[in-house]
Amino acid sequence: MVEAAAAPSTYEVPFTYRKFYSPEQITEMINAFKGFDTDHSGNIDASELKNAIVSMGHSDVNDEQVANMLKSVDKNNDGTVDWIEFLDMMRAIKTSGQNFGAAVMSKAGAGQSVQTDTGGHHNYLHEEVSVIARTINRICKTDALLIERLPIDPTNDDLFHGCSDGMVMIHLLNHIEEEVIDMRTVNKGSNMNIYKVRENLD
C-alpha cells in the first residue's frame, strides 16, 4: 500500500508567481487550499474538489464535470491538484476576472446563458468557446490581415467581440478551404455600418 504524501509544512510561492498576488491574497489561497485538502495529503483529489464546488452552491455538479475540470489543471497527470497547479488555476481565474466558484464551474464544463435585445436566449459552454478561440488562433496565426484581432483570449468572451463583423470567420473558412469565399465580395474597413457587417455575417 502506497502512503499518501504528507502535506507541505509551508506553502512556498515561487518568485514568478509573486507578481500576481499580494501577501493577503497568498494567505487567502493557502487557507483555501488547506480547506479543500481535507485529508491533509498536500493535494486536492476529485472527491475533495467536488465537495469544494458543492460547498460554493453548485450542488448540480456531476462527476464528469469534476473530472474535466481536474484534467484541465492537472498538468503532471497524477489525478490531483497540487499546490503549484492550484496557483496556476487561481492565476487564470484572476486574469479572467471571475470569482472562484464561477471559474471552477467554467472549467468543469458549465454553460452560460445570454439574453438578446429581442428577448431570446442563447446557451453555450465555456469549454466550447475556449476550443473555438484556440482553433482560430492556431489556423489563422499567420494571417497578416487578422494581426490586430489575434490572438483571441480563450478564457473570456473575446471570441464574440472578435467575430462580431464576420471578418475572422471569413478568413477562417478561406484557410480551411482556399477561396471558398470570394474576398472581392467582402466588405472591409474599420468603420463598416451595420448593413455591411450583416452582409459579411450572411
N, C-alpha and C positions, 0 to 999 in steps of 0.2 A: 504494500500500500504506500503510495506516494504522499508525503505530508505536504500540506498547503504551505506556501511561502509565508513567512512572518511579515506582518505589516511593518513598513519602514518606521523607525523611531522619529525621523524627521522627514518632512516633505520638501525636498530641495527644488527650487525653481531655477532652471538653467538661465544663464545670462541672456541668451537670445529671446527668452520669453518675458524677461522683466520689463522691457519697454512697453509691453501691452497691458500690464497690470499695476495698480497701485498697491502699497502694502496692505491696505484694508481689503482690497479685492482678493489678494493672495490668502489672507486669513480666512475670508469667506469661502474660498474654494477648498482650502484644506478641511474646514469644518464640514462642507458639503460632501466631499469625498469620503471622509470618515463616517458621515451619517449614512451614506449609501452602502459602504463596505461593512455590512452588519456582522459578517463572520470574522472581521479583522484580518483578512488574508493579505491585504495590500493590493487587492484587485476587486473590480466590480464585475460579477458574473451576470448571466442573463436573468436569473431569478431576482437578484438584487436590483438590477436595472429596471425590471418590470415593476417591482414594488415601489421604486422611487417615482416612476412615471404615474402609477396609480395614486400615490400619495399626493401628487400635484393636481389631482382631479380628473385624470384621464382614465377612468375606470373601464372604458371600452377598448383599451389597447389589447391586442392579441399577441400570442407567442410569435407569430410570423413577423409582425411589425417590430417586435423587440429584437428578433434575430437579425432583421435587415438593418436596424439601427446599430446594433452591436458590430455587425460586419463592416459598416461604413466607417467606424472609428478604430477598429481593432487592427492596427497596422502590422503587428507581428503575428497575427492569426493564431493566437493562443486561446481564443474563446472568451477572453475577459478584457476589461478596460483597465490598464494600469495608470499610474499617476501621470506619466508624460502624455499618454493618449488622452487622458481626461483634460490636461492643459490644452492640448490641440483642439479638442472638442469645444472647450469653453472659449478659446480664441476665435474659432469660427462663428460661434454664437454671438460673441461680442461684435465681430465685424459685420454680421448680418443685421444687427440691431434688434434681434429677437430676444425674448426672455427665455430662460432655460426650459420651462415647460413647453412653450410653443416650439422651440428649436428641437428638442428631443422627439417631439411628435412629428415634426417635419422629417427628421432623419429616420423615424420609424415608418414613414410612408403615409403620413397623414395628408389630407387634402385641404384645399382652400376653396371657399365659395365666394363669388363676387356677384354683385347685382349691377345690371346695366341701367342706363338712364331711362330706359323704357319699362323697367320693372322685371326684366328677365334675369335668370340666374344661370351662371356657368360654374362648373366644378372642375378642378384639376388637381393632380397630385404634385407636390413639391419635387418629388423624385423625378417625375416625367419632365418637368420644366428644366431641372438640372441636366438631365441626359440630353435634351434637345439643345440647350445652350452649349454644352461641351461638344456636341456633334458639329454645330455650326462653326464653333471656334476652330475645330480640327480641320474641317473640309475647306473652309474659306480663309484660313490664316494667311495665305499668300496673295489674297485678292487685294490689289492696291486700291481699288475703288471702295473698299469697305474699311480702310485703315482707321477712319475716325469712329467707326462703330464697334470694332472688335478690339480686345476680346469682350464677349458678353459675360457678365458675372453670373455664374450658375447658382449662387447662393441666395439671390433675391429675385425681384420681378423685373430686372433689367431686360430680360428677354422680350417682354411685352412692349417696352419702350423702343427697343432696337428694331423690332419688326413692325412698328406701327404704320409705316408708309409703304410697306411691301418690298422695299429695295433689298433687304437682307435675304428674304425668301426667294426673290427673283434670281439673285446671284447664286444662292444655294442650289436651286433647280438647274441652273446652267452648269454648275460644277458637277452635278450628278449625271446630267445628260447634256452634252455640249450643244449649245444653240437651240435648246428646246423652246426658249423664249427669245423672240427677235428683239434685241435691245433697241432697235430703231423705233419700236412702238412704245417704249417705256418712258414715262415722264421722269425727268431728272431735275436736280436743283435742291437747294436748301430751304426754299420758301414756297413749296408747292401748296396750292389751295386744296381744299377738301375734295373737290371734284377730281383733280389729278391724282390725289392719294387713293381715292376709291377706284379709279381706273387701274392703278398699279395693283391694288389688292385683288381686284377682279381678275 
